[in-house]
Amino acid sequence: MKLELIGKPGGCKLLRMTLEVEPPLSPASRLQRISIRGDFFAVPEEAFEEVEHELEGTALDELGLRFDALVLEKGIQCAGIGGAGLAELVQNLLVQKEQQHGT
């Protein structure tokens, strides 16, 4: 299942995420692929690409914490992006899907 998320969560610049997750969509769904783009900065860029790759297999409800841990582990300097913002975008998506399905 492919998902496109766009938003400006608290503490972040505009973020665009493309996620491929295992269906059905739930907080426990695991990322099969993730691409994060937007108006933020991450140095070094190559290490940020490694973070995206290492996020594969992460459950949606663990995305923010795992992102922050990987950024710290790899010594990436980020401005305009953080795990809390990624988690907020995902949470907003999950809430919207729940409301659409009346659950």
N, C-alpha and C positions, 0 to 999 in steps of 0.2 A: 504494500500500500504506500503510495507516494503522497506526501503532504508538503504544502508550501505555507510557510509562516512568515508574516511580515509585521513588524511592530517596533515601537520605541518604548521598551519596558523601563521601569524606574532605574536610574543610574546608568543607562546605556544610550548609545546613539541608535540610529535606525539600523535594525537587524533584519536580514533576510535568511531564512533557513529552509533548506530542502531536506526533508527526511524521508527515508524509506524505512518502514517499520513492518514487523510481522503483524498480520491481522489476527484477531480483531483488535481494534484500537482500544487500549486501556493504559493505565499508569504502568502496568507491568510489561507492556509491549517493548520488545527489544529493537534497538536501532540496527538496521542492516547497512545503512549508509547515511552519512550526514555531510552537508555542505553549508558552511556559515559564511555569509558575505554581509557587507554593509558599510557604514560610515565609521567604523572603528579602526584602530591601529593595533597591530601585534608584531613584535620584533623579537626574534627573527621569524620571518614569514614561513620559512621551511619547517620550523618546529611547530608552527600553528597547524600546518598541513598534517604533521604527525599526530597532533592532538585529535584532529578530525578522524583520522584513521583509527586511532586507539579508542575512540568513543563507540565504535561499532561493537555491538553486543551489549551495550549499556541499556538498562531499562529506562523508559522515559522519566519515571519518577526519581531516578538517580542522576539524571543528566547534569544538573547544575553543580552538584557536589563533585562528580567525577571530572567535569570540565575544570573546575577550580583546582583540584588536586593535580591534574595533568599539567596545567599552566605553571603551577608552582614547581612541580617536579622538573620541568624542562627549562625553567628560568626564563619564561616568556614575559616580556613587558607588554601589558595590554592597557589600552585607553579606550573607553567607550563601550566596553563589553565585559560581562562577568557571568559567572554561573547562575547567580540569582535572576538575571535578566533572561537567560535561556530558559530557566525553569518557569519563569512567569509566562513566557510565550507558549510553552508547552501546556501549562496548566490552563491558560485561557482557551486553547484549542480543545482540550479535554472537556472543559465545562460547556463550551459551545456544542460539542458533539452530544453530550448528555442531554442538553436542553432540546436539541433537534429530535432526539429519539425518545424524549419524555421519560427518561429514567432518573 
